[in-house]
Every structure is written in C-alpha cells, then in structure tokens.
Amino acid sequence: MKRSHLDEGGTAKAAHLHLRILATSDLHMQLYPHDYFTDRPDDARGLAALAPAIAAARDEAPNCLLLDNGDLIQGNPMGDHAAMAAAVQPRRRHPAIAAMNVLGYDAATVGNHEFNYGLGFLARTYAQAEFPVVLANLYHAPSQGGDTIFPPFAVIERTATDSHGDEVTLRIGITGFAPTETTVWDRERLRDRVTAESIPQSAARVLTAMHREGCDLTVALCHAGLEAAELAKESHGAARSLAAAGGFDVVVAGHTHRPFPQEDSDEGRIGDTVVVAPGSHGRDLGQVDLVLARPAPDAGWRPARGASTRRPAGPPPVGRGTPGQAEYARVLNSIFGDHQDTLAQVRRPIGRISAPVTSHFALAGDYSAPGVIAWGLRRHLETALDPGALAAAPLLVSTAAYAAGGRAGPDGYVDIPPGDLLMRHVNEIYPFPNRVLVYRVRTPLLRAWLERAASVFRQVEPDRRGAALLTHDVPSYDFDMIDGLEWQIDLSRPAAFDTLGRPVPGGGGRVRGLSHRGGPLDPDAEFHFAVGSFRAAGSGGFPSGWGRAPVLAPEATVPQILAASIAEVGALRVERRAPWHFSPIEGASVLYPSGPGALRHTCRMEELGLSPTATETMRGFTLFRRDL
C-alpha cells in the first residue's frame, strides 16, 4: 500500500483537521470469504476480508466516513439466491445490506447492475439500509412521478476536533451518479419506467444545491470509469470527465474494475480533484485523506491538501482480540445463513458431462463453454417457437465466453472437469441474470453482428511472427458467436468496427464465407435470432436495429433455462468445434494469452494448433503461439 504522507502542519492563525473517506465499489456480492463459482474458500477479497482494513483505517483517523459506490447486489450466486428468495419473501433481509449495516456505512449510491432484478427489488433492498442512498441522474418516468430513484444527495454532519482543540461541525455533501446507459442495458426490465440525465447536467445542478445547503465538502460517488473520454463510451470515462471539470472535492470512481491510483501515480488526483477507484470484488479499500483548513473562525472549511491510496484486503484475523477480528466476525455472522443457503444451491447436481468444459481457448477456436449456452437455449426455444415459423426462419443463437480472463485475471476462466455438472458450473458459464429474447432478422444484421465481434482481434500482416492476437483489454464477452452459422475471420483485413461498435473508415470487414447449413446466405434470408437481453439493448456497440418487438421473450433467466435443459437430458455432449475459424495468412503467427490452467488441456491445445511459449505477461497470463 502506498502511503499518503500528509503533512498536518499549520500556522498559528489557521485551524485545520484531518478527514478520511473510505470507499468500496463493485463488490458484486463478494461478501463472504468464499468463491461460489469454484466452491472454494477465498479470503483474499470480499467485504468480510475488508472489515479489518476498515477497522484499522478508522482507528488511525477518528474523523472517518465509509461509502459504497454501487454494483453491490448482483454478481454471484448469493446475489441470485437473494433475489429469488425475495420473490417468495419480499420482506426478507438482504445479506449485502445487512453486512453494510453491521459495518456502519455512512452513505451509498447504486450502479447499473442494481437494476438487473427490477425496480421493486431495488427499492425493497435499499429500504433496509441504515444509511442514506443517493442518486442524482436517474429518474422515475414522468408517468411514475418524475422524481429521482433515490434522493439526489445527502448532507452528513460530523463533529470533529480541529488543531486548536476546538470542536467543530463539518457538513459533507454526498451525491451519486449511475451510467446513463442503465436505461438501455436493462430496458426489458425497466420498460421505460426510468429516464436518465447526463452526469455533467446532474452534477451542475446538485453541486449548486449542496452549496446552498452550506456543505463544507462535496463528494461524488460516480459509478463510471476513468478512461480517456475520447477513447471510451460514457460509462467508462464519465468519472474522469467529472473530476477534470472540477467542482467536487472528491470523486469515487468504479464500474470498469480498474483501480486508481496505480503504483506509478503520485497522489491520486485528476486536476485539482482527489480521486479513488477501489478494487472490485473487495480486493482493496479506497482511501482518501484530506487536510481541511479554515483561515478564520468565521470562515468555512475547505480542503487544503489531499491524497488517495488503496488498502488491500488482508488475511482473516486469527484469535479473539486480534485487530479487526470483531468486525470480521460480525460480518460473517450477519450473512452466515445466506452463505449456507447459497452453498446448498450451487452444489445442486443437474447433470453430467463426459468431456471438460473450458473457456481457456474460447477466443482461439474452442467452443466447449459457449456451446453449452447455445445448446441449452436452442433446446428450450425450439420447443417454444411455432414449427412452421421455424421452417421459414431457422433459429440462430448468439453466444459468447463470459468468463475468459481479461480483467478477471489469469484465474478468471471456466474450467469444469468431466463428471457431475452442478448449478455452480452453470453460474460459472453464464454469470448474469439476463433473459433471452428472440427477434426476426435478416442476413445484413447478422453479418454486421459478426463484424462487430471480430473487432476483438488485432490486424495481422502476412509474414508477421508473434503478433498479439487480441485487442488490448477488450472483454471476452464482446466476442459474440452465432450458433447455426459458419464463417471465417480474415485478420489480414482491418476491422469494420472499433471496440465501441463505431464504424471504422476504410474498414473492409473480416467475415468471409458466411454460410448456413453448408450454403451461402441469401441477403434477404430471414432467421429467428436469440440474443441476451443485455446485448439486445445495444450493449457493447452491437447492432440493435430490430425494428419490431421480440417474437419470444421467456421470463426465465438464461441460467435457469440452461439448468432446466441440462436436467431434462441428464448427460450433456460437449461440442468443442467452433462454428468459425481464422483464414490462413501467409507466414504469420500470433500470440494468444490464457491462464496457466490452460496447460492442463494439452490435447485441446494440439487440436487448435497452439503451443505454449516460455513467456508470461506481467499479469500472469501464459502466451501460446499459433501459426495462421
């Protein structure tokens, strides 16, 4: 952990005091020290693992606030279980809010994933909070009253002792912002009941209101990223823009799971604004330290100096009386029943597989994990669609590898051995509570869909050896595959779209030999196209010009459909051959990153033409070479 090194010296005339702000973000229900996807203990991350760090930080700085920046209640099987249980028992207490109440949070905002289970669940869950929940830029639709989903800001008063020994009262204004794209991403659940305002517009208005309330300090909980605005969609860069614009004293960022400050950053500032982005899933705690000064007794308090850092989650404290042990135990006790219920759910057997299912090579031609998704959805949907309609417009299914390294790191892969297939394996293959929608589409949309997906790969010139295969930091789930079609990807050509889905001038397109059942596609051919609700709403910059309502929209989530399909057949045949492959490029080879667990799959490596190199990236990925 990088130290702040704040100097609290002052002058005889100027009183000053130290205020510390602690923050979590993107916890994604990682509360208990257990990984429900792998069913293994995991004490290196999570809210319980942060409890000792929170206790230590408070002991060091009596004037301290603890805040959360959203994407809290969705993200693992405990979150799904809590939502399902609440459908039967609406007043059931939510484990995340229970744990936060135990730790004494002072305020929170919500992120986009808070809306994944619907507005009713969101409202009932956060009504249990013993702290204010704020949100300034998402509103109920005018037909629903037009108010913000939560109050736009809260003013927290803190009594503190300044450097002169005087007791003073601080007024701290706290507001929150969620991605404006939330109304698009969860359109199917929100159904036009929520509207969004741009973060800059909301920020200007709420800053004025907080200053009118006499706030000494203003804090923005901005559930958005810190990427350069010109290179990012709004949700990935809005926190940087907000900090650079000035106005707020502190900005807490998140959403992209990219922590800030990094080790090479001096003091965690953007312009004059102190900024922190905590590590996701409770990997670390964001910490801001401010020295507030008041030049005269009748003047207001203002930040004179400030810096941010991150405190890592630590190992569990051992033994009664160990620092942080009491807080750690209180968190565990508050959610132990939910932990036990979740374990029972994820350990439920639903079928068997005779071959491994892995995502280690999903972007190099292995189909075992995406194929399970496509098979399960196809089985369910083909029984629900009219046979005559299917004969006229065959069913195609969009699928992807939803956990294949990237920001999740070298351990973030699906790797299921042959044998019993459990519910946790389904959650691992498809970790989101999305629904599936079926649209009637024509060939041009399908081709554009695949062209957008192909932008995850870099362009490779003939005779280039050892070229990087993947575009930097593009998530694996942005490589959509369409089950039911066959095609080639020509990496020697420039991509037709960039990684935000914007057309690239001069991008000739990479998709070659697009066919269906062995024959070329007629440009006017029609198909039923099954796609996840999140993608159907336009996420990832994929085409969304459906022009009509879906012809089928099951209420069940994708994981529920997959589990039911597998349970019906008992034994699942694993399809390993992907419906796509790379076109040959004379004299070229590429380097493909995967986790060290990929080395166990030697037969699959050979089938795909991959060979491990001796090179390991700084983040711990192993590089595999493949000739094109």
N, C-alpha and C positions, 0 to 999 in steps of 0.2 A: 504494500500500500504506500502510495506517495503521500508524504506529509504536507500539510498546508503551510506551516511556518508563518503563522500570522503574528505580527508584532502588535501587542496591545498597549504600547506606549502612547501617551497622550501629552497634552500640555496642561498646565495648571488651570487654564481657562476653559478647556474643552472637556466635557464629560464624555465618556464612551462606555460601551458594553459589548459583550460578545454574544451573538445569537447563532445557534446551529440549526440547520434544517436537514433532516434525514428523509430519504425518499426510496420507495420501491416502485418498480414498473414492470409490466409484462410478466407477472408471476404465473399466469396461466394455470392456476390451481395447483401449483407445486407447493404444497403446504407441508405435508408430512414427509419425513426423510425416506421416501420410497419411490421407485420408478415403476409405475403401474404398467407400462408398456413391456418392460422386460421382467417384471415381478422380482426386482432385486432391491435391497436397501440402497439408499443414495443419500448420504449425509453431507454431501459437498454442496448442496444447493437447496433452495426452498425457504419458506417463511420461518419454519422452526429452526433451520440452520442459521438464519439471520438473527434470531432472537438474542443470542449472546452478544453479537456485534451491536445490536440496538441498545442493549443494556450498557455495554461499555461506553458507547458514544454518549449516552445520556449522563453517565457518571462523570465523564470528562467535562461536560458542558451543561450545567443546570438549566440554562435558557435554551430549550430544545423543542423542535416540532418534528412530528413524524407524519409523512404524507404518502399517498399512493397515487400513481399516475395511470391506472387503468389496465385493461386486458387482464383482469383478475379472475373472473368466474368461469372462463372457458379455457380448455386446452389439454385436459387429460381425462381419463375415465372417472375420476372423482367428480369433475365438473358435470359430466354427462349424467352420472348417477344422481347428483343433487338435483338436476333439472327434472329427471324422470320421477324422482321421489316427490318433488314439489307438485307435480301434476296430480298426484293422489292426495297429498297432504299440503295444501297451499301455505299453511302457516308453519311448516317445518323450518327449523332454523338452518341457515346456510353455513357450511363449515368455514368458508373464507371470511365471511363477516364475523362469525364467532371468534375466529383466531385474531382478526384485526381488533375487535373489541377488547380481547384479553391483553393485547399489546399496547392498547391505548393510543391508537391512531388519532391524529388531530383533524384531518380532512382528507378527501379523496376526490378524484374525478373518474370518469369512465372512458374506456377505449371503444373501438369498433366492435370487438368481439363480445362486449357486454350485451349487444343486441341480438346475438345469434339465437337466443332462446325465446325471443319475443319481448314486447314491451311490458306485458303483465308480469312475467317472471322477473324482469329487471327491476320494476317498481317494488314488488314484494320483497325481493332480496335486499335491496339497499335501504328499504324502510327499517330493517333490523339494525342499521348502523348507529352506533352511539357517537357519531361524529358527523359533521356536515359533508354532504356530497354536492359538488358544484359542476356546472356545465353551462358554458355561455353561448355556444354556437349551434346547438341542435334544439329544434323546437317541435312541439306538437303541431300538427297541421292546423290551419285556421278553423277547420270544421271540428277540431278537438280542443279548441280554446286558444291555441296560438302561443301558449307560454313555453318557456324553456323546459326541457325534460326534467332538469333539476335546477335549483336556484343558480343564477349566473355567477355569484361569488358569495363568499362568507368573510366576515371580519372576526378574527380571533384576537382576543386581548390576552396579553401576557404581562404579568408583574415580574420585573427583574430589578436587580441591584446594579447601579452603574459604578463607574470607577471612583466616584466621590462618596460611595456608600449610601447614596440616596435610592429609595425605592421608587421605581418609575413604571408607568404602564405603556406598553407598546401595542399599537393597533396594526395588525398584519392582515392585509387583504389577500385572499387566495381565490383564484378562478381556475377554470378548466376548459380545455378545448379537445374535441374529438375530430378525427378525419371527416371532412365533408363527404368523402366517398362512402361513408357508412350508409347513407340513404340509398345508394346504388347497390352496394355489396349485399345488403340484407333486404333488398326490395321485396322479395317474396314473403318475408315475414312481416315487414313493416307496412307494406301495401299502401304507400302514400300517406301514412299517418304521421310521418316525421319529415320535417324540412330542415335544410342546412343553410347556414350563413358562412361566408368565408371567414377564416380565422382573423385576418387583418381587420375586417369590418367589426367583428365582435370584440376584438382586443381594444380597438379605439374607444368603443362605447363603454366597455366595462372598466377600463382604466379611468375614464372620466368619473364614473360612478364611485369607484373606490377612493379616488382622491377627494371627492365630495364628502365621503364618509370619514375623512380625516385619517386615512391609513398612512402610517409611517413607512411601511414597506409593502411592496406588491410582488406576489409570487404567481407565476403562470404554470399550471400543470398542463403541459401541452403533449397530448398523445400523438406525436408526429416525430419525424426523424430530423437528422442534422445534415443530410446530404446537400450538396450544392444545388440550388433551386433549378438551374438551367439543365441539370442532368437527371432530375428526379420528378416523379409525379408528386402532386401536392402533399400527400400524406408522408412522403419520405423526406421532404425538405422544409415543411412549414415551420418546424421549431427553430431551425437555423434562421429563417427569414424573420421570425418573430423576435429572436434575440438580437439580430443585427439591426433591426429597426429601432431598438431602444424603447424605453418606456417602463418595462418591467425590470425590477431589480434582480430577480432570479427566474430562470426558466428551467423547468424539469422536462426533459425530452424522453422519448421512448419509441414504441411501435416497430422500429426496424431491427430491434435486438442488437444494436451496435452501441456498446458502452462508450461513455465520454466522461471525463477526459481519458485519453490513452496515455501510455507511459511517456510518450515524447511531447505531451502537451504540458506547458508550464503550470498554468493555474486554472484551467478550465473556464476560460472566458471566450465569448464571441462578442467583439466590440467591447462595450462597457458593461455587458450583462454577464453575470455569473451563471454558468450552465452546467448541468449534470445530467447524464443519462445512465441510470443504474443498469447493471447486467440483468438480462432476462432470467426468468425461472428462479429468481432468488440466488443467483450466483454471487452477487455482491450488492452492497447497500450504497446508494448515492449519499454523499455528504457535502453540504455547503456550509462554510464558516464565514461569518460576516462580522466585521467590527463596525458598529453603529456609533456615530458621533453626533453631539448636539453642541454647537458653538456657544449657545447662550441658554440660560434656564428656560426662557420662554420660546425657544426655537424647537422645531420638530426634529425627530431622529432621522438620520439618513445614513446609508452605507458609506463608510469612508474607505474601506478595503474589503475584499472578498476573494475567496478561492474555493474550488471544489476538488473533491477526490472521491475514490471509491474504496469501501472496506469489504474485503472478501468474506463470504460465508466461511465459518470455521468448523472444525470437527465438533461433535457433540460434547458438551461439558460433562465430565465424569465426577460423580461424588457430590453429596449434599454440601452446600456452601461454596462450591466452585463458582466463580463469577459467571453470571448468565444462566446458571443451572435452573434457577427458579422460573425464569421467563421461558426457557426451553421446555420445561415440564408443563407449564401452564398451556402453552400452545398445543403440545401433544395431547394433553388431557381434553382440551376443548374439541378436538376433531378425531379422537380415537375411535368412536363409534362409526363415524363416516369412513374412516380408514378400513375398518373391519368389513363394512358393507361393500366397499369398493373392491376389496380383495376377493370376496365371495363372487362378485360379478365378473371380474376379469379372469378368474380361474375356472369359469364355467366351460366345460368341453362342448364344442358344437360340431366337430367332425374330425377327419383325419386327412393328412397329405402324405404321399409316398416319395416326394422329392422336396428339396429345400426351396423355400421362397425367400428371395433376397432382392434388395434394391441396390446392391453394391455396383452392379454394371448396368443399371437401368438406362443410362444415357449413352451406353455403348452397344446396345442391342439386346440386352436380356429383358424378358417380358414377364418373368415369374410374378412379381408384385403387381404391376399394372394389369396383368392378365387376370388375376383373381378379381379385381374390381370390375373389369369388363365382363367377365363370365357371370358374376353374381347379378349385376344389373341386367344383363341381357336375359338371363333366365327368368327374372321377375317381370320384366317389361314385356317380353314376347307373349307371356300368358295374359297380360292385361290389355294389349292392343288388339284391335279387330284383325282377324286373319286376312280378310280381303284388303284392308288398308296396308297391311304389311307386305302383301304380294305386290301391290302397286308402288310402295315406297319402303324398301327394306330398312331394317333397324341398324344404325351405326351408334357406337358408344364412345364418348370421349373419356379417356383415362390418362393417368399420369403416375409418376412415382412421387408420393407425397412426403416421404422421408428418405432422402438420399444425400446426406452430407451437407455441403454448403455451410450456411451459418450455424447449423446444428453441430458442426464439427465432425471429426473423423469417426466418432462413435454413433453418429446420427443416421444409422441405416437400419432398414428392416433385414433381419437375418433369422428366419424361422426354420428349425431343423425338421426333417421328416418325423411323422408321428402324430400325436394329438394336436388338433388345432383348437386353441382356446379363444374366448372372447377378447382377451387382451391382444391376441395376434391380429384380429380384425381391426381393433382400435389402432394398432400399430401401422397397418397397411393403409387405413383411411382414418386419420385422427380428427376429423372435423364433423360437426353435426349438420352438414349440408343436406339438402334434399336433392332429388334428381328431377329434371324437367325434360320433357320430350317435345321437340319442335319439328315442324315440317320445313325442310330446307332444300336448296338446290346446290349443284356442284360448285359454283363460284365461291359460296361462303365456306364450303369445306376446304377448298384449295387455299383460300386466304387464312383459314384457321391453322392449317399445317405450315404455311409460310411464316406466320407469326411464331409458331412453336420453334421453327428451325433457327430463329434468331438467337437461341441459347448457345449456338455453336459459332466459333470464330471462322473467318475465311482462311482457307489453306491453299497456298500456291503450289503448283507442281514442283517437284524436286525439293520441297522444303522438308527437312528432317526435324523431328522433335518439336513440332509446333504445338502450342497449347490448344486443346480441343474446345474447352468451354469458355464462353464469355465470362469475364470476371464477375463473381458474386451474384449471378442470376440463380434464383432458387430452382431446384429440380422440378417443382410442381408447375413451373411455367413451360415445361416441355410436354405439351399435350400430344397424345397419340389417339388416332381414331380407329377403334376396333371395327373390322369389317372392310377396311380399305387396305391397299398395298401401295407403297411408294418408295422412292429413293430420295436421298438428300445429297445434293451436289455441293460440297463445301468449297469447291473452287470458285463458286459464284458468290457475289455479295448478297447479303440478306435483303429481303424485300421490306422488312420492318426492323426498327430498332427494338431494344428490350422493353420499351414502354408501349410498344404497339403502334408507333408512328411510322408512316411510310418513309422509306429511305430513298431520296432522289437517286435515280440510276440503279436502284436495287433490282436486279433482273429476276430474282426468285430462284429458289433452290430445289423446289419439289419437282421431281421427274417421274415419269411412268406411273402416274396416279391411276389406279385401276380398282375394280370391284369384281370379285369372283372371277378373276383372270382376264377380264375385258376392260378396255379403256372406258373412262367415264364420259357419258354424253353431257355436254354443258347444261342441258335442260333437265337432266335426270333429277328426280326428287327422292328424298330419303327422310325417314324418321331419325332424328339426331338427339340422342340422350346426353345431357350435359349437367354438371353440378350447378346448383342454384347460384353459388358464389361466382362461378365463371360465366353463367348465363347473364348475370347482371353487368358484365363488362369488366370484371377484374382482370388484371394482367394485360390490358390493352388488346384483348381478343375481340374479334368481330361480335357485335351484339345486335345487328340489324335484323331482328327476327320478323318484324312486320306483322306479327299476329301473336295471339296468346298461345301458350303451350297446349298441345293436344292431350297431354297426360301430365299430371303433377301429383304423384303419390305423397301422402302425408308423412310416411315413414322416412327416417333419415337414411342416408347411404349405408352407414354401418349396420343399422337394423336390417336393411334389405340384404346385405351381404351375409349376415349371420343366419337369416332365415333361409336363404338359398343354399348355403352350405349344409345346414341342418337337414334340409329336405333330401339331399343326396347322400349324406354321410361321409363318403370318401370323395375327395376332390382331386381331379387330374390337373397337374400343374403344367401350363403352357409356357414354354421357355423361349420359343422363337418369336421375335417381334415382327410386326407387320411392315416394318421399314428396315432399310439398310443404307449405308453410305455408298455413293457412287465411287468407283475407283478413280484415284488421282495419281498420275504417273510419278513415281519416285518420292511420294510424300508419306510421312508418318506423323502421328500425333501422340501427345501425352495426355492421358486420362487420369484424373485424381479419384481415389477411392480410399475408404478406411482400411486400416490394417486387417480387419476381419475378412476382407476380400481374399486374402491369401489362402484362406481355407478352401476356397472354391476352385481348385486347380483345373478340374475337368471343364468347368464353365469358362474359365479363362482361355483354355486352349480352343474351345469351340468358337469363341468370339475373336480369336487371333490376338489376344492380349498377353503381354509378357511383363512381369514386374521388373522395375528398374531398382537400382540401389538408392534412388533419390527419394527423400521425404521432405515435404514442404514445411515451412515454419509452423504451420498449424497442425502438423502431424498426419497429413494425408500421404499415402503412398502413391507414386506415379507409375502408371502402366503404359507401355508403348504398344501402339498398333499401327501396322502398315495399312495405308489406304490403297 
